[in-house]
C-alpha cells in the first residue's frame, strides 16, 4: 500500500465520497437558509425531511419535500429525468446544502456539523458518478475507504477478502480501476459502500448500464442487506427492478413529492409503471406515436407526430 498514505489529501478532491472524515458539512460558499424548521428525532425513521428545498439561482430543483423513510425498508425514489432525485440524495448525504428546510438521517440532524459527521459514519453511498480512484486497484481502493472510516486493519482485510470474490472482482485484483468495465465499477462502488457495515445505503441509479448478471448480483446482495434490518434508499429508472425489490416508494416530479406510500398501497391492483405515469402526468406523452411507425405516414391529417 505504498500509494495509500498519499491519498488522504485526495479525499477533499472527491466531493461525492461521503465517508466519516473531518471535513466541512457544506460546500465552500454555500450557506443554507434554515427557516426555523427543526425536526424532533423519530427513532423509527431512517430518513426524515421537513420542507426540504433547493434553489439553483431562480430555479427550484427540490420544492418543500417531506420524506419519511422507516428503518428496515427498501425505499424506491422515482421520478422523470430532471425531477430532483440526485439533488435530493446529495442533500440527504450532506454533499449539497439545502436552501431551506431540515434533514434527519438516522436521528442525526444533517445541518449540524457534528451530527452530520456522526451520520456519515453510519451510511454508505453509491453516487451517480461512482467516485472511484482510477489509479488504484480494487483492494487499494477498499483499503483506503476502510481507513477513512477508521476501521481496524484486520477488519478491513477480512471484509475485502469476502467482498471481492462475492462480487466477482477477485479475478481482476491486479487491474487498476480505470481498466474496469462499467459493471465492474458499479460493483466496486457498492463494495466500498458496504465495507463499513452501514445502517443505511444511498444508491443513485445502481442498475444503470449494468448487464443482467451484475444486476442479479446487486439485487441479491441488497435483498440480504434489507433482510437483516438495514435500510436502502434507491433511485432508479428501471421500474421493474423497483417493483421487485422495494417495499415503499416515493415519486418526485418537477421538484415536488407527489406520492409516498408502500408499494402495495401505491399499485392498488395496477402496475407500478401505470401508477408512476399517472402521478407524474405522463400518460399522454407515453402513448404518443410516430406516423411512419404506425402505418399512418402519407395519410391525410397524419403527416406529423400524432397523439
Secondary structure, 3 states (H helix, E strand, C coil): CCCHHHHCHHHHHCCCCCCCCCCCCCCCCCCCCCCCCCCCCCCCEEEEEEEEEEEECCEEEEEEECCEEECCCEEEEECCCCCCHHHHHHHHCCCCCCCEEEEEECCEECCCHHHHHHHHCCEEEECCCCCCCCCCEHHHHHHHHHHHCCCCHHHHHHHHHHHHHHCCCHHHCCCEHHHCCHHHHHHHHHHHHHHCCCCEEEEECCCCCCCHHHHHHHHHHHHHHHHCCCEEEEECCCHHHHHHHCCEEEEEECCEEEEEEEHHHHHCCCCHHHHHHHHHCCHHHHCCECCCCCCCCCCCCCCCCEC
